[in-house]
């Protein structure tokens, strides 16, 4: 997947995270969302429940309890944000 230049990652409650690639109607942005969605479908992380794509964003729901056991040195949000940034860059 090609690097994404502009995005925001923010928590969606305590058991989801959203990746927002901008409030735009743009086919390239939509292709990036779709590519990330397919990547997560093929290689889900432990504790991932589901990923829900929208036109320019992707929300990822997870089991916070199972991830909390795995991620001890950071918050679950910080760990997931770092993992998403690895995929995006």
N, CA and C atoms as an extended XYZ file, in Angstrom:
267
Properties=species:S:1:pos:R:3:atomname:S:1:resname:S:1:resid:I:1 pbc="F F F"
N         0.846       -1.180        0.000 N   UNK     1
C         0.000        0.000        0.000 CA  UNK     1
C         0.889        1.240        0.000 C   UNK     1
N         0.535        2.235       -0.815 N   UNK     2
C         1.312        3.464       -0.878 CA  UNK     2
C         1.122        4.276        0.399 C   UNK     2
N         2.165        5.026        0.819 N   UNK     3
C         2.044        5.845        2.023 CA  UNK     3
C         0.907        6.863        1.903 C   UNK     3
N         0.271        7.129        3.024 N   UNK     4
C        -0.815        8.105        3.083 CA  UNK     4
C        -0.237        9.388        3.648 C   UNK     4
N        -0.473       10.516        2.970 N   UNK     5
C         0.160       11.759        3.385 CA  UNK     5
C        -0.595       12.483        4.492 C   UNK     5
N        -1.900       12.473        4.469 N   UNK     6
C        -2.664       13.241        5.447 CA  UNK     6
C        -3.781       12.381        6.028 C   UNK     6
N        -3.786       12.267        7.345 N   UNK     7
C        -4.823       11.482        8.001 CA  UNK     7
C        -4.909       11.868        9.471 C   UNK     7
N        -6.009       11.475       10.099 N   UNK     8
C        -6.188       11.620       11.537 CA  UNK     8
C        -6.615       10.268       12.087 C   UNK     8
N        -6.115        9.933       13.248 N   UNK     9
C        -6.529        8.723       13.942 CA  UNK     9
C        -7.046        9.154       15.298 C   UNK     9
N        -8.258        8.720       15.619 N   UNK    10
C        -8.829        9.110       16.910 CA  UNK    10
C        -9.666        7.976       17.490 C   UNK    10
N        -9.780        7.959       18.835 N   UNK    11
C       -10.576        6.906       19.467 CA  UNK    11
C       -12.062        7.114       19.206 C   UNK    11
N       -12.774        6.014       19.149 N   UNK    12
C       -14.225        6.031       18.995 CA  UNK    12
C       -14.763        5.250       20.195 C   UNK    12
N       -14.888        5.938       21.317 N   UNK    13
C       -15.230        5.260       22.561 CA  UNK    13
C       -14.018        4.506       23.077 C   UNK    13
N       -14.252        3.457       23.868 N   UNK    14
C       -13.131        2.720       24.440 CA  UNK    14
C       -12.817        1.422       23.704 C   UNK    14
N       -13.600        1.099       22.677 N   UNK    15
C       -13.363       -0.173       21.988 CA  UNK    15
C       -13.359       -0.046       20.468 C   UNK    15
N       -13.027        1.142       19.982 N   UNK    16
C       -12.916        1.344       18.532 CA  UNK    16
C       -11.973        2.511       18.262 C   UNK    16
N       -11.458        2.521       17.057 N   UNK    17
C       -10.569        3.592       16.614 CA  UNK    17
C       -10.960        3.931       15.177 C   UNK    17
N       -10.865        5.200       14.823 N   UNK    18
C       -11.217        5.628       13.470 CA  UNK    18
C       -10.017        6.264       12.794 C   UNK    18
N        -9.813        5.877       11.556 N   UNK    19
C        -8.810        6.481       10.694 CA  UNK    19
C        -9.570        7.330        9.690 C   UNK    19
N        -9.311        8.628        9.690 N   UNK    20
C       -10.003        9.561        8.799 CA  UNK    20
C        -8.995       10.128        7.805 C   UNK    20
N        -9.243        9.897        6.527 N   UNK    21
C        -8.342       10.385        5.479 CA  UNK    21
C        -8.802       11.705        4.886 C   UNK    21
N        -9.747       12.363        5.529 N   UNK    22
C       -10.197       13.673        5.073 CA  UNK    22
C       -11.645       13.655        4.662 C   UNK    22
N       -12.284       14.762        4.827 N   UNK    23
C       -13.695       14.896        4.484 CA  UNK    23
C       -13.805       15.334        3.023 C   UNK    23
N       -13.393       14.426        2.133 N   UNK    24
C       -13.367       14.738        0.706 CA  UNK    24
C       -13.972       13.585       -0.091 C   UNK    24
N       -14.477       13.917       -1.247 N   UNK    25
C       -14.915       12.908       -2.205 CA  UNK    25
C       -13.790       12.799       -3.228 C   UNK    25
N       -13.015       11.725       -3.115 N   UNK    26
C       -11.825       11.567       -3.924 CA  UNK    26
C       -11.585       10.068       -4.109 C   UNK    26
N       -11.490        9.631       -5.344 N   UNK    27
C       -11.330        8.200       -5.611 CA  UNK    27
C       -10.043        7.635       -5.030 C   UNK    27
N        -8.966        8.413       -5.039 N   UNK    28
C        -7.693        7.931       -4.500 CA  UNK    28
C        -7.809        7.678       -2.997 C   UNK    28
N        -8.476        8.567       -2.297 N   UNK    29
C        -8.694        8.395       -0.857 CA  UNK    29
C        -9.528        7.148       -0.609 C   UNK    29
N       -10.589        6.973       -1.381 N   UNK    30
C       -11.452        5.805       -1.222 CA  UNK    30
C       -10.689        4.510       -1.501 C   UNK    30
N        -9.815        4.524       -2.488 N   UNK    31
C        -9.004        3.334       -2.779 CA  UNK    31
C        -8.086        2.990       -1.603 C   UNK    31
N        -7.543        4.023       -0.942 N   UNK    32
C        -6.676        3.781        0.212 CA  UNK    32
C        -7.464        3.181        1.374 C   UNK    32
N        -8.668        3.701        1.606 N   UNK    33
C        -9.529        3.140        2.657 CA  UNK    33
C        -9.834        1.681        2.342 C   UNK    33
N       -10.193        1.408        1.099 N   UNK    34
C       -10.526        0.046        0.684 CA  UNK    34
C        -9.316       -0.880        0.807 C   UNK    34
N        -8.144       -0.395        0.436 N   UNK    35
C        -6.927       -1.210        0.541 CA  UNK    35
C        -6.615       -1.543        1.999 C   UNK    35
N        -6.758       -0.573        2.884 N   UNK    36
C        -6.507       -0.824        4.299 CA  UNK    36
C        -7.542       -1.797        4.863 C   UNK    36
N        -8.794       -1.637        4.462 N   UNK    37
C        -9.853       -2.552        4.891 CA  UNK    37
C        -9.512       -3.987        4.482 C   UNK    37
N        -9.123       -4.180        3.227 N   UNK    38
C        -8.780       -5.526        2.744 CA  UNK    38
C        -7.535       -6.073        3.445 C   UNK    38
N        -6.579       -5.200        3.719 N   UNK    39
C        -5.382       -5.613        4.452 CA  UNK    39
C        -5.768       -6.155        5.832 C   UNK    39
N        -6.642       -5.437        6.535 N   UNK    40
C        -7.059       -5.875        7.869 CA  UNK    40
C        -7.939       -7.121        7.823 C   UNK    40
N        -8.663       -7.312        6.737 N   UNK    41
C        -9.458       -8.534        6.600 CA  UNK    41
C        -8.546       -9.749        6.418 C   UNK    41
N        -7.452       -9.550        5.681 N   UNK    42
C        -6.519      -10.653        5.440 CA  UNK    42
C        -5.594      -10.896        6.628 C   UNK    42
N        -5.224       -9.810        7.318 N   UNK    43
C        -4.281       -9.900        8.435 CA  UNK    43
C        -4.826       -9.145        9.647 C   UNK    43
N        -5.895       -9.640       10.251 N   UNK    44
C        -6.424       -8.941       11.429 CA  UNK    44
C        -5.462       -9.073       12.609 C   UNK    44
N        -5.437       -8.066       13.452 N   UNK    45
C        -4.617       -8.157       14.654 CA  UNK    45
C        -5.408       -8.902       15.737 C   UNK    45
N        -4.693       -9.479       16.691 N   UNK    46
C        -5.352      -10.179       17.792 CA  UNK    46
C        -6.289       -9.217       18.510 C   UNK    46
N        -7.520       -9.618       18.699 N   UNK    47
C        -8.494       -8.781       19.387 CA  UNK    47
C        -9.370       -7.956       18.468 C   UNK    47
N        -9.061       -7.946       17.170 N   UNK    48
C        -9.896       -7.187       16.237 CA  UNK    48
C       -11.247       -7.877       16.083 C   UNK    48
N       -12.315       -7.098       16.182 N   UNK    49
C       -13.665       -7.633       16.008 CA  UNK    49
C       -14.119       -7.427       14.572 C   UNK    49
N       -14.055       -6.190       14.108 N   UNK    50
C       -14.417       -5.911       12.715 CA  UNK    50
C       -13.905       -4.539       12.307 C   UNK    50
N       -13.784       -4.356       11.010 N   UNK    51
C       -13.427       -3.070       10.416 CA  UNK    51
C       -14.594       -2.647        9.538 C   UNK    51
N       -14.964       -1.376        9.655 N   UNK    52
C       -16.103       -0.863        8.893 CA  UNK    52
C       -15.634        0.325        8.054 C   UNK    52
N       -15.573        0.140        6.734 N   UNK    53
C       -15.137        1.235        5.875 CA  UNK    53
C       -16.278        2.192        5.549 C   UNK    53
N       -15.932        3.454        5.427 N   UNK    54
C       -16.815        4.472        4.866 CA  UNK    54
C       -16.057        5.031        3.656 C   UNK    54
N       -16.568        6.056        3.027 N   UNK    55
C       -15.924        6.547        1.803 CA  UNK    55
C       -14.492        7.019        2.065 C   UNK    55
N       -14.298        7.807        3.124 N   UNK    56
C       -12.962        8.348        3.381 CA  UNK    56
C       -12.458        8.052        4.794 C   UNK    56
N       -13.047        7.067        5.447 N   UNK    57
C       -12.593        6.698        6.787 CA  UNK    57
C       -12.799        5.205        7.020 C   UNK    57
N       -12.155        4.729        8.066 N   UNK    58
C       -12.272        3.323        8.442 CA  UNK    58
C       -12.333        3.257        9.960 C   UNK    58
N       -13.365        2.619       10.486 N   UNK    59
C       -13.473        2.404       11.929 CA  UNK    59
C       -13.169        0.943       12.220 C   UNK    59
N       -12.393        0.735       13.260 N   UNK    60
C       -11.959       -0.608       13.621 CA  UNK    60
C       -12.388       -0.880       15.058 C   UNK    60
N       -13.188       -1.917       15.224 N   UNK    61
C       -13.677       -2.305       16.546 CA  UNK    61
C       -12.825       -3.452       17.065 C   UNK    61
N       -12.578       -3.435       18.374 N   UNK    62
C       -11.694       -4.428       18.967 CA  UNK    62
C       -12.160       -4.793       20.366 C   UNK    62
N       -11.654       -5.937       20.838 N   UNK    63
C       -11.914       -6.406       22.195 CA  UNK    63
C       -10.862       -5.776       23.104 C   UNK    63
N       -11.266       -4.754       23.836 N   UNK    64
C       -10.324       -3.986       24.644 CA  UNK    64
C        -9.687       -4.842       25.742 C   UNK    64
N       -10.411       -5.795       26.279 N   UNK    65
C        -9.868       -6.630       27.360 CA  UNK    65
C        -8.736       -7.519       26.848 C   UNK    65
N        -8.932       -8.158       25.698 N   UNK    66
C        -7.861       -9.018       25.171 CA  UNK    66
C        -6.646       -8.198       24.746 C   UNK    66
N        -6.868       -7.004       24.208 N   UNK    67
C        -5.730       -6.163       23.820 CA  UNK    67
C        -5.015       -5.607       25.041 C   UNK    67
N        -5.756       -5.287       26.088 N   UNK    68
C        -5.141       -4.752       27.306 CA  UNK    68
C        -4.173       -5.774       27.902 C   UNK    68
N        -4.511       -7.058       27.799 N   UNK    69
C        -3.612       -8.108       28.295 CA  UNK    69
C        -2.333       -8.175       27.464 C   UNK    69
N        -2.463       -7.922       26.170 N   UNK    70
C        -1.317       -7.993       25.256 CA  UNK    70
C        -0.449       -6.741       25.343 C   UNK    70
N        -1.082       -5.588       25.459 N   UNK    71
C        -0.394       -4.296       25.425 CA  UNK    71
C        -0.250       -3.795       26.856 C   UNK    71
N         0.945       -3.914       27.395 N   UNK    72
C         1.130       -3.550       28.796 CA  UNK    72
C         1.835       -2.209       28.977 C   UNK    72
N         2.707       -1.856       28.057 N   UNK    73
C         3.511       -0.648       28.227 CA  UNK    73
C         2.841        0.618       27.701 C   UNK    73
N         1.746        0.489       26.960 N   UNK    74
C         1.046        1.633       26.367 CA  UNK    74
C        -0.446        1.458       26.577 C   UNK    74
N        -1.193        2.512       26.252 N   UNK    75
C        -2.641        2.341       26.216 CA  UNK    75
C        -2.988        1.583       24.938 C   UNK    75
N        -4.149        0.966       24.923 N   UNK    76
C        -4.593        0.243       23.731 CA  UNK    76
C        -4.673        1.207       22.552 C   UNK    76
N        -5.195        2.413       22.782 N   UNK    77
C        -5.290        3.416       21.717 CA  UNK    77
C        -3.908        3.729       21.144 C   UNK    77
N        -2.923        3.985       22.012 N   UNK    78
C        -1.574        4.312       21.530 CA  UNK    78
C        -0.983        3.163       20.714 C   UNK    78
N        -1.189        1.930       21.185 N   UNK    79
C        -0.666        0.770       20.474 CA  UNK    79
C        -1.316        0.633       19.098 C   UNK    79
N        -2.652        0.736       19.057 N   UNK    80
C        -3.356        0.611       17.774 CA  UNK    80
C        -2.973        1.730       16.815 C   UNK    80
N        -2.855        2.937       17.327 N   UNK    81
C        -2.455        4.066       16.481 CA  UNK    81
C        -1.082        3.796       15.868 C   UNK    81
N        -0.166        3.309       16.674 N   UNK    82
C         1.173        2.997       16.177 CA  UNK    82
C         1.126        1.891       15.119 C   UNK    82
N         0.328        0.863       15.348 N   UNK    83
C         0.211       -0.227       14.381 CA  UNK    83
C        -0.392        0.261       13.062 C   UNK    83
N        -1.416        1.110       13.136 N   UNK    84
C        -2.008        1.662       11.909 CA  UNK    84
C        -1.008        2.532       11.163 C   UNK    84
N        -0.236        3.332       11.895 N   UNK    85
C         0.750        4.197       11.246 CA  UNK    85
C         1.830        3.383       10.545 C   UNK    85
N         2.174        2.219       11.081 N   UNK    86
C         3.136        1.340       10.397 CA  UNK    86
C         2.581        0.905        9.040 C   UNK    86
N         1.301        0.581        9.011 N   UNK    87
C         0.672        0.149        7.759 CA  UNK    87
C         0.572        1.318        6.783 C   UNK    87
N         0.231        2.499        7.290 N   UNK    88
C         0.012        3.666        6.431 CA  UNK    88
C         1.303        4.228        5.856 C   UNK    88
N         2.391        4.078        6.561 N   UNK    89
C         3.663        4.661        6.118 CA  UNK    89
C         4.506        3.586        5.564 C   UNK    89
